[in-house]
Amino acid sequence: MAEKICNDLKEKNISFYWIAFAYAYGDEPEKVYEDLERSYALREKQLTYLGVEPAFKKLRNEPRMKILLLKMKFPV
């Protein structure tokens, strides 16, 4: 289900942050990180919610998430 939603979002050129958000609820961490990195590269403003958004809570203690948060100069 998450895959279909994410493909629909990509077709509509929705920000990579929101695509990662959808993947987070679909339990696909690799795809979450890929799209968060794309979001970071594009400096999408929604990424500022990364440290507090409940959808990403289960990933916050993962090394890849900590690296991304540190790159953004957010507390880990």
NORUR-V207205 format. One record per residue. N is the residue number from 0. SS is DSSP state (a for helix, b for strand, c for the rest). PSI is psi in degrees with one decimal (999 if undefined). D_FIRST is the distance of its C-alpha to the first C-alpha in Angstrom with 2 decimals. Layout:
n->(N N)
ss->(SS SS)
psi->(PSI PSI)
d_first->(D_FIRST D_FIRST)
This chain:
n->(0 1 2 3 4 5 6 7 8 9 10 11 12 13 14 15 16 17 18 19 20 21 22 23 24 25 26 27 28 29 30 31 32 33 34 35 36 37 38 39 40 41 42 43 44 45 46 47 48 49 50 51 52 53 54 55 56 57 58 59 60 61 62 63 64 65 66 67 68 69 70 71 72 73 74 75)
ss->(c a a a a a a a a a a c c c c a a a a a a a a a a c c c a a a a a a a a a a a a a c c c a a a a a c c c c a a a a a a c c c a a a a a a a a a c c c c c)
psi->(-46.4 -37.2 -43.8 -44.7 -45.1 -38.4 -39.5 -41.8 -41.2 -40.1 -29.9 6.6 39.7 152.6 149.4 -28.5 -47.0 -29.0 -43.5 -39.9 -48.1 -41.8 -33.0 -38.1 -19.2 1.6 53.0 76.2 -36.9 -44.1 -33.9 -51.0 -39.2 -47.3 -30.7 -37.8 -39.6 -41.7 -42.8 -44.0 -33.4 -2.9 44.4 132.1 -26.2 -22.5 -18.3 -15.8 -4.5 -41.7 -14.9 -12.4 121.6 -28.5 -29.6 4.2 -44.7 -13.9 -9.1 -26.1 0.5 143.3 -40.6 -36.8 -41.7 -40.1 -45.2 -44.4 -38.7 -39.8 -32.7 -1.6 34.3 152.5 145.8 999)
d_first->(0.00 3.82 5.38 5.35 6.43 8.69 10.05 10.91 12.58 14.44 15.70 17.06 18.73 17.41 18.97 17.74 18.10 15.39 13.00 14.09 13.66 9.91 9.79 12.20 10.12 7.52 10.85 11.50 15.12 16.38 14.13 14.99 18.61 18.60 17.49 19.80 22.58 22.05 22.17 25.32 26.89 26.52 27.78 25.12 26.54 23.37 23.69 26.56 24.22 22.87 25.45 24.77 21.13 19.76 16.27 18.25 20.65 19.58 20.15 23.48 25.65 24.29 26.87 24.74 23.93 27.61 28.73 26.69 28.02 31.51 31.31 30.64 33.56 31.59 32.80 31.08)
